[in-house]
Amino acid sequence: MVISLRPDFFCPNEACGDYGKRGSGNIVVYDTYGKYRRKLLKCRTCNARFSERHSTFFFGLHTKETKIKEVIFYLLEGMSFREAADASDLDKDTVQRIWKRFLLYCEESMDSLLKEFNIKLEDLIQLLYRRIPRRAR
């Protein structure tokens, strides 16, 4: 079974000629696996196989994505770890693990964006502050 995919997937194999290139048409669905029938993807260039969750925030977490998003929203609303765990019917340690992963992912994303656009964090904050209408502040 080989199905072409949307263009946001890329080959994570650094030795591949299409490494990191999105939308080049080299990534196809090879199979499905696991309890939630996740897609196993394959790069046609180097024949590497990897999960659809590879290189994403959700990789390595065994909780459903909807539940993970629910936990993050609870925590962003100001709930404690215990309250978020009770509300989402998860263990408190799982909620803490999700939150740590979320913070790390945000930090890495922000760092790479700042480096890519060559801006300092202070300059970005000033820019955003100027863009917010005075009524919303």
JOPE-V441996 format. One record per backbone hydrogen bond with DSSP energy under -1.0 kcal/mol. CO is the residue of the C=O (numbers start at 1). NH is the residue of the N-H. Records with the same first field share a line. If there is no record, write none. Layout:
# JOPE-V441996
CO->NH, NH
This chain:
# JOPE-V441996
3->29
6->9
11->20
13->16
16->19
18->21
26->44
27->5
28->42
31->40
33->38
34->37
38->33
39->52
40->30, 31
41->50
42->28
43->47
48->43
50->41
51->54
53->56
58->61
64->68
65->69
66->70
67->71
68->72
69->73
70->74
71->75
72->76
73->77
74->79
75->78
80->84
81->85
82->86
83->87
84->88
85->90
91->95
92->96
93->97
94->98
95->99
96->100
97->101
98->102
99->103
100->104
101->105
102->106
103->107
104->108
105->109
106->110
107->111
108->112
109->113
110->114
111->115
112->116
113->117
114->119
120->124
121->125
122->126
123->127
124->128
125->129
126->130
127->131
128->132
